[in-house]
Amino acid sequence: MAYDEVLERRSEMLKRRIGEMIAKENQYGLGKQEGLFLRRMIKEWHQTAHEMNAKPEV
């Protein structure tokens, strides 16, 4: 699997998990630890998106 594919897969997994956490937050609320975990996942998702967009074109 190429690095580009790994980044795309990671982005999709993070988006899916973030969506699940946001739905949970809207229904039941999140605990402190879950809230921190959600923010960390969002940061990772943004970093992954940045890496995908910063690829040098060949």
Gaussian input, Z-matrix of N, CA and C with variables (Angstrom, degrees):
# hf/3-21g

backbone

0 1
 N
 C     1     B1
 C     2     B2     1     A1
 N     3     B3     2     A2     1     D1
 C     4     B4     3     A3     2     D2
 C     5     B5     4     A4     3     D3
 N     6     B6     5     A5     4     D4
 C     7     B7     6     A6     5     D5
 C     8     B8     7     A7     6     D6
 N     9     B9     8     A8     7     D7
 C    10    B10     9     A9     8     D8
 C    11    B11    10    A10     9     D9
 N    12    B12    11    A11    10    D10
 C    13    B13    12    A12    11    D11
 C    14    B14    13    A13    12    D12
 N    15    B15    14    A14    13    D13
 C    16    B16    15    A15    14    D14
 C    17    B17    16    A16    15    D15
 N    18    B18    17    A17    16    D16
 C    19    B19    18    A18    17    D17
 C    20    B20    19    A19    18    D18
 N    21    B21    20    A20    19    D19
 C    22    B22    21    A21    20    D20
 C    23    B23    22    A22    21    D21
 N    24    B24    23    A23    22    D22
 C    25    B25    24    A24    23    D23
 C    26    B26    25    A25    24    D24
 N    27    B27    26    A26    25    D25
 C    28    B28    27    A27    26    D26
 C    29    B29    28    A28    27    D27
 N    30    B30    29    A29    28    D28
 C    31    B31    30    A30    29    D29
 C    32    B32    31    A31    30    D30
 N    33    B33    32    A32    31    D31
 C    34    B34    33    A33    32    D32
 C    35    B35    34    A34    33    D33
 N    36    B36    35    A35    34    D34
 C    37    B37    36    A36    35    D35
 C    38    B38    37    A37    36    D36
 N    39    B39    38    A38    37    D37
 C    40    B40    39    A39    38    D38
 C    41    B41    40    A40    39    D39
 N    42    B42    41    A41    40    D40
 C    43    B43    42    A42    41    D41
 C    44    B44    43    A43    42    D42
 N    45    B45    44    A44    43    D43
 C    46    B46    45    A45    44    D44
 C    47    B47    46    A46    45    D45
 N    48    B48    47    A47    46    D46
 C    49    B49    48    A48    47    D47
 C    50    B50    49    A49    48    D48
 N    51    B51    50    A50    49    D49
 C    52    B52    51    A51    50    D50
 C    53    B53    52    A52    51    D51
 N    54    B54    53    A53    52    D52
 C    55    B55    54    A54    53    D53
 C    56    B56    55    A55    54    D54
 N    57    B57    56    A56    55    D55
 C    58    B58    57    A57    56    D56
 C    59    B59    58    A58    57    D57
 N    60    B60    59    A59    58    D58
 C    61    B61    60    A60    59    D59
 C    62    B62    61    A61    60    D60
 N    63    B63    62    A62    61    D61
 C    64    B64    63    A63    62    D62
 C    65    B65    64    A64    63    D63
 N    66    B66    65    A65    64    D64
 C    67    B67    66    A66    65    D65
 C    68    B68    67    A67    66    D66
 N    69    B69    68    A68    67    D67
 C    70    B70    69    A69    68    D68
 C    71    B71    70    A70    69    D69
 N    72    B72    71    A71    70    D70
 C    73    B73    72    A72    71    D71
 C    74    B74    73    A73    72    D72
 N    75    B75    74    A74    73    D73
 C    76    B76    75    A75    74    D74
 C    77    B77    76    A76    75    D75
 N    78    B78    77    A77    76    D76
 C    79    B79    78    A78    77    D77
 C    80    B80    79    A79    78    D78
 N    81    B81    80    A80    79    D79
 C    82    B82    81    A81    80    D80
 C    83    B83    82    A82    81    D81
 N    84    B84    83    A83    82    D82
 C    85    B85    84    A84    83    D83
 C    86    B86    85    A85    84    D84
 N    87    B87    86    A86    85    D85
 C    88    B88    87    A87    86    D86
 C    89    B89    88    A88    87    D87
 N    90    B90    89    A89    88    D88
 C    91    B91    90    A90    89    D89
 C    92    B92    91    A91    90    D90
 N    93    B93    92    A92    91    D91
 C    94    B94    93    A93    92    D92
 C    95    B95    94    A94    93    D93
 N    96    B96    95    A95    94    D94
 C    97    B97    96    A96    95    D95
 C    98    B98    97    A97    96    D96
 N    99    B99    98    A98    97    D97
 C   100   B100    99    A99    98    D98
 C   101   B101   100   A100    99    D99
 N   102   B102   101   A101   100   D100
 C   103   B103   102   A102   101   D101
 C   104   B104   103   A103   102   D102
 N   105   B105   104   A104   103   D103
 C   106   B106   105   A105   104   D104
 C   107   B107   106   A106   105   D105
 N   108   B108   107   A107   106   D106
 C   109   B109   108   A108   107   D107
 C   110   B110   109   A109   108   D108
 N   111   B111   110   A110   109   D109
 C   112   B112   111   A111   110   D110
 C   113   B113   112   A112   111   D111
 N   114   B114   113   A113   112   D112
 C   115   B115   114   A114   113   D113
 C   116   B116   115   A115   114   D114
 N   117   B117   116   A116   115   D115
 C   118   B118   117   A117   116   D116
 C   119   B119   118   A118   117   D117
 N   120   B120   119   A119   118   D118
 C   121   B121   120   A120   119   D119
 C   122   B122   121   A121   120   D120
 N   123   B123   122   A122   121   D121
 C   124   B124   123   A123   122   D122
 C   125   B125   124   A124   123   D123
 N   126   B126   125   A125   124   D124
 C   127   B127   126   A126   125   D125
 C   128   B128   127   A127   126   D126
 N   129   B129   128   A128   127   D127
 C   130   B130   129   A129   128   D128
 C   131   B131   130   A130   129   D129
 N   132   B132   131   A131   130   D130
 C   133   B133   132   A132   131   D131
 C   134   B134   133   A133   132   D132
 N   135   B135   134   A134   133   D133
 C   136   B136   135   A135   134   D134
 C   137   B137   136   A136   135   D135
 N   138   B138   137   A137   136   D136
 C   139   B139   138   A138   137   D137
 C   140   B140   139   A139   138   D138
 N   141   B141   140   A140   139   D139
 C   142   B142   141   A141   140   D140
 C   143   B143   142   A142   141   D141
 N   144   B144   143   A143   142   D142
 C   145   B145   144   A144   143   D143
 C   146   B146   145   A145   144   D144
 N   147   B147   146   A146   145   D145
 C   148   B148   147   A147   146   D146
 C   149   B149   148   A148   147   D147
 N   150   B150   149   A149   148   D148
 C   151   B151   150   A150   149   D149
 C   152   B152   151   A151   150   D150
 N   153   B153   152   A152   151   D151
 C   154   B154   153   A153   152   D152
 C   155   B155   154   A154   153   D153
 N   156   B156   155   A155   154   D154
 C   157   B157   156   A156   155   D155
 C   158   B158   157   A157   156   D156
 N   159   B159   158   A158   157   D157
 C   160   B160   159   A159   158   D158
 C   161   B161   160   A160   159   D159
 N   162   B162   161   A161   160   D160
 C   163   B163   162   A162   161   D161
 C   164   B164   163   A163   162   D162
 N   165   B165   164   A164   163   D163
 C   166   B166   165   A165   164   D164
 C   167   B167   166   A166   165   D165
 N   168   B168   167   A167   166   D166
 C   169   B169   168   A168   167   D167
 C   170   B170   169   A169   168   D168
 N   171   B171   170   A170   169   D169
 C   172   B172   171   A171   170   D170
 C   173   B173   172   A172   171   D171

   B1=1.4507
   B2=1.5297
   B3=1.3098
   B4=1.4592
   B5=1.5295
   B6=1.3106
   B7=1.4625
   B8=1.5262
   B9=1.3300
   B10=1.4652
   B11=1.5235
   B12=1.3219
   B13=1.4621
   B14=1.5208
   B15=1.3160
   B16=1.4666
   B17=1.5252
   B18=1.3270
   B19=1.4583
   B20=1.5234
   B21=1.3339
   B22=1.4599
   B23=1.5274
   B24=1.3174
   B25=1.4672
   B26=1.5285
   B27=1.3211
   B28=1.4630
   B29=1.5291
   B30=1.3306
   B31=1.4484
   B32=1.5300
   B33=1.3232
   B34=1.4629
   B35=1.5238
   B36=1.3112
   B37=1.4668
   B38=1.5284
   B39=1.3246
   B40=1.4627
   B41=1.5280
   B42=1.3421
   B43=1.4661
   B44=1.5230
   B45=1.3294
   B46=1.4587
   B47=1.5255
   B48=1.3168
   B49=1.4631
   B50=1.5274
   B51=1.3275
   B52=1.4654
   B53=1.5243
   B54=1.3287
   B55=1.4534
   B56=1.5187
   B57=1.3293
   B58=1.4656
   B59=1.5279
   B60=1.3227
   B61=1.4661
   B62=1.5312
   B63=1.3336
   B64=1.4589
   B65=1.5253
   B66=1.3339
   B67=1.4606
   B68=1.5257
   B69=1.3294
   B70=1.4659
   B71=1.5233
   B72=1.3381
   B73=1.4601
   B74=1.5296
   B75=1.3272
   B76=1.4572
   B77=1.5180
   B78=1.3335
   B79=1.4623
   B80=1.5169
   B81=1.3185
   B82=1.4663
   B83=1.5149
   B84=1.3228
   B85=1.4560
   B86=1.5190
   B87=1.3006
   B88=1.4609
   B89=1.5180
   B90=1.3152
   B91=1.4500
   B92=1.5169
   B93=1.3100
   B94=1.4692
   B95=1.5277
   B96=1.3281
   B97=1.4552
   B98=1.5304
   B99=1.3289
   B100=1.4553
   B101=1.5268
   B102=1.3182
   B103=1.4605
   B104=1.5218
   B105=1.3244
   B106=1.4668
   B107=1.5302
   B108=1.3308
   B109=1.4626
   B110=1.5291
   B111=1.3319
   B112=1.4642
   B113=1.5255
   B114=1.3115
   B115=1.4702
   B116=1.5214
   B117=1.3285
   B118=1.4627
   B119=1.5283
   B120=1.3316
   B121=1.4644
   B122=1.5240
   B123=1.3301
   B124=1.4614
   B125=1.5253
   B126=1.3305
   B127=1.4714
   B128=1.5236
   B129=1.3390
   B130=1.4632
   B131=1.5234
   B132=1.3400
   B133=1.4599
   B134=1.5304
   B135=1.3433
   B136=1.4610
   B137=1.5258
   B138=1.3216
   B139=1.4632
   B140=1.5231
   B141=1.3278
   B142=1.4628
   B143=1.5239
   B144=1.3284
   B145=1.4656
   B146=1.5323
   B147=1.3224
   B148=1.4675
   B149=1.5272
   B150=1.3295
   B151=1.4738
   B152=1.5198
   B153=1.3296
   B154=1.4661
   B155=1.5272
   B156=1.3313
   B157=1.4572
   B158=1.5160
   B159=1.3095
   B160=1.4611
   B161=1.5306
   B162=1.3318
   B163=1.4560
   B164=1.5257
   B165=1.3088
   B166=1.4674
   B167=1.5374
   B168=1.3170
   B169=1.4639
   B170=1.5026
   B171=1.3052
   B172=1.4651
   B173=1.4972
   A1=108.06
   A2=115.77
   A3=121.54
   A4=110.04
   A5=114.86
   A6=120.98
   A7=111.37
   A8=116.37
   A9=120.40
   A10=110.76
   A11=116.01
   A12=120.66
   A13=111.03
   A14=116.55
   A15=120.79
   A16=109.88
   A17=116.66
   A18=120.44
   A19=111.61
   A20=116.92
   A21=120.26
   A22=111.01
   A23=116.47
   A24=120.72
   A25=110.56
   A26=116.13
   A27=120.27
   A28=110.88
   A29=115.97
   A30=120.62
   A31=110.90
   A32=116.81
   A33=120.67
   A34=111.70
   A35=116.70
   A36=120.54
   A37=110.73
   A38=116.76
   A39=120.70
   A40=110.91
   A41=117.51
   A42=120.41
   A43=110.85
   A44=116.71
   A45=120.44
   A46=110.99
   A47=116.86
   A48=121.20
   A49=111.33
   A50=117.37
   A51=121.06
   A52=109.64
   A53=116.75
   A54=120.62
   A55=112.50
   A56=116.25
   A57=120.84
   A58=110.88
   A59=116.08
   A60=119.90
   A61=111.06
   A62=117.59
   A63=120.33
   A64=110.28
   A65=116.82
   A66=119.70
   A67=110.37
   A68=116.33
   A69=119.96
   A70=110.86
   A71=115.58
   A72=120.15
   A73=110.67
   A74=116.59
   A75=120.51
   A76=112.11
   A77=117.84
   A78=120.61
   A79=112.72
   A80=116.51
   A81=120.57
   A82=114.38
   A83=117.42
   A84=120.59
   A85=109.94
   A86=116.22
   A87=121.39
   A88=109.10
   A89=114.78
   A90=119.71
   A91=109.66
   A92=115.63
   A93=120.02
   A94=111.39
   A95=116.95
   A96=120.90
   A97=111.20
   A98=117.26
   A99=120.69
   A100=111.06
   A101=116.92
   A102=120.77
   A103=111.54
   A104=116.11
   A105=120.07
   A106=110.84
   A107=115.65
   A108=120.88
   A109=110.42
   A110=117.08
   A111=121.41
   A112=110.67
   A113=117.84
   A114=120.38
   A115=111.51
   A116=117.21
   A117=120.22
   A118=111.05
   A119=116.89
   A120=119.88
   A121=111.04
   A122=117.01
   A123=120.24
   A124=110.06
   A125=117.11
   A126=120.22
   A127=111.03
   A128=117.11
   A129=120.82
   A130=110.89
   A131=116.15
   A132=120.42
   A133=110.27
   A134=116.89
   A135=120.73
   A136=110.74
   A137=117.30
   A138=120.88
   A139=110.35
   A140=116.90
   A141=121.12
   A142=110.41
   A143=116.83
   A144=120.69
   A145=110.19
   A146=116.60
   A147=120.62
   A148=110.56
   A149=116.86
   A150=120.33
   A151=110.75
   A152=116.94
   A153=120.18
   A154=110.27
   A155=117.75
   A156=121.92
   A157=113.23
   A158=117.76
   A159=121.33
   A160=112.69
   A161=117.00
   A162=119.69
   A163=110.37
   A164=117.36
   A165=118.46
   A166=109.64
   A167=115.92
   A168=119.71
   A169=109.47
   A170=115.08
   A171=120.62
   A172=110.40
   D1=129.97
   D2=-179.08
   D3=-73.81
   D4=158.99
   D5=-178.84
   D6=-59.40
   D7=-37.85
   D8=178.28
   D9=-60.73
   D10=-42.50
   D11=179.83
   D12=-66.33
   D13=-37.05
   D14=178.00
   D15=-63.17
   D16=-44.71
   D17=178.89
   D18=-62.81
   D19=-41.99
   D20=179.23
   D21=-64.30
   D22=-43.06
   D23=179.52
   D24=-64.14
   D25=-43.55
   D26=179.25
   D27=-61.69
   D28=-42.22
   D29=179.04
   D30=-61.34
   D31=-44.49
   D32=179.27
   D33=-63.19
   D34=-41.83
   D35=179.32
   D36=-64.62
   D37=-43.70
   D38=179.36
   D39=-64.20
   D40=-43.24
   D41=179.41
   D42=-60.88
   D43=-42.60
   D44=-179.83
   D45=-64.01
   D46=-46.03
   D47=-179.05
   D48=-67.28
   D49=-39.72
   D50=177.70
   D51=-62.44
   D52=-42.65
   D53=178.02
   D54=-60.22
   D55=-41.61
   D56=177.72
   D57=-63.61
   D58=-42.58
   D59=-179.27
   D60=-67.08
   D61=-38.53
   D62=178.87
   D63=-66.16
   D64=-39.94
   D65=177.05
   D66=-62.28
   D67=-42.08
   D68=178.17
   D69=-63.73
   D70=-41.79
   D71=179.36
   D72=-60.79
   D73=-41.72
   D74=-179.10
   D75=-68.28
   D76=-32.94
   D77=-177.69
   D78=-84.47
   D79=-47.62
   D80=-170.13
   D81=-120.88
   D82=-15.70
   D83=-172.11
   D84=87.05
   D85=160.68
   D86=179.47
   D87=-117.18
   D88=147.94
   D89=173.04
   D90=-75.23
   D91=172.86
   D92=-178.02
   D93=-59.51
   D94=-45.93
   D95=-178.19
   D96=-66.00
   D97=-40.10
   D98=178.54
   D99=-66.02
   D100=-38.16
   D101=177.41
   D102=-62.93
   D103=-41.93
   D104=177.55
   D105=-64.36
   D106=-40.44
   D107=178.79
   D108=-63.16
   D109=-42.13
   D110=178.23
   D111=-61.63
   D112=-45.78
   D113=178.76
   D114=-62.50
   D115=-38.09
   D116=178.60
   D117=-66.11
   D118=-39.36
   D119=177.80
   D120=-64.96
   D121=-39.28
   D122=178.71
   D123=-63.90
   D124=-41.14
   D125=176.74
   D126=-61.95
   D127=-42.18
   D128=178.77
   D129=-63.93
   D130=-39.28
   D131=179.71
   D132=-63.80
   D133=-43.25
   D134=178.12
   D135=-64.37
   D136=-40.18
   D137=178.56
   D138=-63.82
   D139=-41.91
   D140=178.78
   D141=-63.46
   D142=-43.46
   D143=178.35
   D144=-61.93
   D145=-40.53
   D146=178.30
   D147=-62.48
   D148=-43.23
   D149=179.42
   D150=-64.52
   D151=-37.71
   D152=179.82
   D153=-66.44
   D154=-37.23
   D155=-178.06
   D156=-82.43
   D157=-18.24
   D158=-175.75
   D159=-94.16
   D160=6.93
   D161=-179.46
   D162=-64.03
   D163=134.70
   D164=176.23
   D165=-71.68
   D166=138.39
   D167=178.46
   D168=-84.61
   D169=135.68
   D170=-177.57
   D171=-100.74

